[in-house]
């Protein structure tokens, strides 16, 4: 391989395939279950839940195709799987090699630390993008049998783009913590803590007096607040997630260059 980027993609090819298939399989299972949600009995059952509980779980209108997918594939398990995938990629990008004792050998080659980290970050984003493209293609393919063709391919592409950008943010966070500490466990713990806090800041914060401001600090707000399945790509929200990811990668590069790793 002639580049860190290409080598990283090649080394992760099996993981990328497995995660892409897994995330898409979850999407298919949820999608094919949608026709049963339109039955009167199940609709009345969902309406019996208190709104506060549904908001905390990120569940919206189950009766419309966009509302159903926005509460399931693109609302609960899909983002969780994408975040876990991103956290695994980000924490392994630097800290994984360091803990395995390979980083000193890699950096002994004529390559700057910043370039090494940036190419690893680009490989992470490319892996997430592949998973997002596969998810989009599968959702378009099953839109007919699942009876949500009314959403449209453009809105499905927008939602898939948003879920990739959400993953990129958390992957960049894992990369930053891993580059600063050299510990995968700390990177994973950092992602888990930020994910939980910001998720509930987005869902429960606005319902608590004095905590409405937490929504604006949550990446989940910029992921789903504009309802891309209803309204298409939300450019401002997408740019916010991109900007946050770039800041985290920049911080990772600074920390990685300054840290003594005995190379």
C-alpha positions in Angstrom: 0.0 0.0 0.0 1.3 3.5 -0.9 -0.7 5.4 1.7 -1.8 5.2 5.3 -5.4 5.8 4.1 -5.4 2.9 1.7 -3.7 0.6 4.2 -6.3 1.4 6.9 -9.2 0.7 4.5 -7.7 -2.6 3.4 -6.9 -3.7 7.0 -10.5 -2.9 8.0 -12.3 -4.4 5.0 -13.8 -7.3 6.9 -15.1 -5.0 9.7 -16.5 -2.5 7.2 -18.4 -5.3 5.4 -19.7 -6.8 8.6 -20.9 -3.5 10.1 -22.4 -2.4 6.8 -24.4 -5.6 6.5 -25.4 -5.5 10.2 -26.6 -1.9 10.2 -28.5 -2.5 6.9 -30.0 -5.7 8.2 -31.4 -3.8 11.2 -32.9 -1.3 8.7 -34.5 -4.0 6.7 -36.0 -5.7 9.7 -37.5 -2.5 11.0 -38.7 -1.5 7.5 -40.5 -4.8 6.8 -42.3 -4.6 10.1 -43.8 -1.2 9.2 -47.0 -2.5 7.5 -48.1 -4.0 10.8 -47.8 -0.6 12.4 -50.7 0.7 10.3 -53.2 -1.6 11.9 -55.7 0.2 14.2 -55.0 -1.9 17.3 -51.3 -1.3 17.3 -51.7 2.4 16.5 -54.0 2.8 19.5 -51.5 0.9 21.7 -48.7 3.3 20.7 -50.9 6.3 21.4 -51.6 5.0 24.9 -48.0 5.7 25.9 -47.3 9.0 27.8 -45.6 11.5 25.4 -42.7 12.0 27.8 -41.7 8.4 27.7 -41.9 8.4 23.9 -39.8 11.5 23.7 -37.2 10.0 26.0 -37.0 7.0 23.8 -36.8 9.1 20.6 -40.1 7.6 19.3 -42.3 9.8 17.2 -45.3 9.1 14.9 -45.3 5.4 14.1 -48.2 5.6 11.6 -46.4 7.6 8.8 -43.5 6.0 6.9 -41.1 8.9 7.7 -42.2 9.0 11.3 -41.7 5.3 11.7 -38.3 5.1 10.1 -37.3 8.3 12.0 -38.1 6.5 15.2 -36.6 3.1 14.4 -33.9 2.7 11.7 -32.8 6.3 11.8 -33.9 7.0 15.4 -32.8 4.3 17.8 -30.8 1.3 16.8 -29.4 2.6 13.6 -27.6 5.6 15.2 -26.5 3.4 18.1 -24.9 0.9 15.8 -23.3 3.7 13.8 -21.9 5.3 16.9 -20.5 2.1 18.2 -18.9 1.4 14.8 -17.4 4.9 14.7 -16.1 4.6 18.3 -14.4 1.4 17.4 -12.8 2.9 14.4 -11.8 6.1 16.1 -10.4 4.5 19.2 -8.4 2.0 17.2 -6.9 4.5 14.7 -4.1 5.7 17.1 -4.6 4.1 20.5 -5.2 0.7 19.1 -1.8 0.6 17.4 -0.1 2.2 20.4 -1.5 -0.4 22.9 -0.5 -3.2 20.5 3.0 -1.9 20.3 2.9 -1.2 16.5 2.8 2.6 16.6 6.5 3.1 17.0 7.2 0.9 14.0 4.6 2.8 11.8 5.9 6.2 12.8 9.5 5.1 12.2 8.7 5.5 8.5 9.2 9.0 6.9 5.7 10.4 7.6 4.6 13.2 9.9 2.4 12.5 12.8 -0.2 14.9 11.7 -0.4 13.3 8.2 -0.6 9.9 9.7 -3.5 10.9 12.0 -5.4 12.8 9.2 -5.2 9.8 6.9 -6.4 7.5 9.6 -9.3 9.9 10.2 -10.2 10.0 6.5 -10.2 6.2 6.4 -12.6 6.2 9.4 -14.9 8.6 7.6 -14.7 6.6 4.4 -15.6 3.4 6.3 -18.7 5.2 7.8 -19.6 6.5 4.4 -19.5 3.0 3.0 -21.9 1.8 5.7 -24.2 4.8 5.0 -24.3 4.1 1.3 -25.1 0.5 1.8 -27.9 1.4 4.3 -29.3 3.9 1.8 -29.2 1.4 -1.1 -30.9 -1.3 1.0 -33.6 1.0 2.2 -34.4 2.1 -1.3 -34.5 -1.5 -2.4 -37.1 -2.5 0.3 -39.1 0.7 0.1 -41.7 -1.0 -2.2 -42.4 -4.2 -0.1 -42.2 -2.1 3.1 -44.7 0.4 1.8 -42.7 3.6 2.6 -42.0 4.6 -1.0 -43.6 7.9 -0.3 -40.5 9.0 1.6 -38.5 9.2 -1.7 -34.9 8.3 -2.4 -33.7 11.9 -1.9 -34.9 12.0 1.7 -33.5 8.5 2.4 -30.2 9.8 1.1 -30.5 12.8 3.4 -31.2 10.7 6.4 -28.3 8.3 5.6 -26.0 11.3 5.2 -27.0 12.6 8.6 -26.4 9.3 10.2 -22.9 9.1 8.7 -22.1 12.6 9.9 -23.3 11.7 13.4 -21.0 8.7 13.4 -18.2 10.9 12.1 -18.6 13.2 15.1 -18.4 10.4 17.7 -15.6 8.7 15.7 -13.6 12.0 15.8 -14.2 12.2 19.5 -12.9 8.7 20.0 -9.9 9.5 17.8 -9.2 12.7 19.8 -9.3 11.0 23.2 -7.3 8.1 21.9 -4.7 10.3 20.4 -4.4 12.3 23.6 -4.2 9.4 26.0 -3.1 6.3 24.0 -5.9 4.3 25.6 -8.8 2.7 23.7 -10.8 2.2 26.9 -10.7 5.9 27.7 -11.7 6.7 24.1 -14.7 4.4 24.3 -15.7 5.7 27.7 -15.5 9.2 26.5 -17.8 8.5 23.6 -20.3 6.6 25.8 -20.4 9.4 28.3 -20.9 12.2 25.7 -23.5 10.1 23.8 -25.6 9.4 26.8 -25.4 13.0 28.1 -26.1 14.7 24.8 -28.9 12.2 23.9 -30.9 13.0 27.0 -29.9 16.7 26.7 -31.7 16.6 23.3 -34.7 14.5 24.3 -35.4 15.5 28.0 -33.5 18.8 28.3 -36.2 21.0 26.7 -38.9 19.5 29.0 -37.0 20.6 32.1 -37.2 24.2 33.2 -33.8 25.9 32.7 -32.3 23.1 30.6 -33.7 23.9 27.2 -30.3 25.1 26.1 -28.9 21.6 26.3 -30.6 20.7 23.0 -28.4 23.2 21.1 -25.3 21.5 22.5 -26.3 18.0 21.4 -25.1 16.4 18.2 -28.3 14.5 18.1 -30.2 17.8 17.6 -28.2 18.5 14.5 -28.6 14.9 13.4 -32.4 14.6 13.6 -33.8 17.9 14.7 -34.4 19.0 11.1 -36.2 15.7 10.3 -34.3 14.9 7.1 -36.8 12.0 6.3 -39.5 14.7 6.1 -37.6 17.7 4.9 -34.5 16.4 3.1 -30.9 17.3 3.8 -30.5 20.0 6.5 -27.4 21.9 5.2 -26.9 24.0 8.4 -27.1 21.0 10.7 -24.8 18.9 8.4 -22.3 21.7 8.4 -22.4 21.9 12.2 -21.6 18.2 12.5 -18.8 18.5 9.9 -17.3 21.5 11.7 -17.4 19.8 15.1 -15.7 16.7 13.6 -13.0 18.8 12.0 -12.3 20.6 15.3 -12.0 17.3 17.1 -9.6 15.9 14.5 -7.5 19.1 14.7 -7.4 18.8 18.5 -6.4 15.1 18.0 -3.5 16.1 15.7 -2.3 18.8 18.1 -2.4 16.3 21.1 -0.7 13.6 19.1 2.1 15.8 17.9 2.9 17.0 21.4 2.6 13.8 23.3 5.8 11.8 24.1 5.2 8.2 22.8 8.9 7.3 22.7 9.2 7.6 18.9 
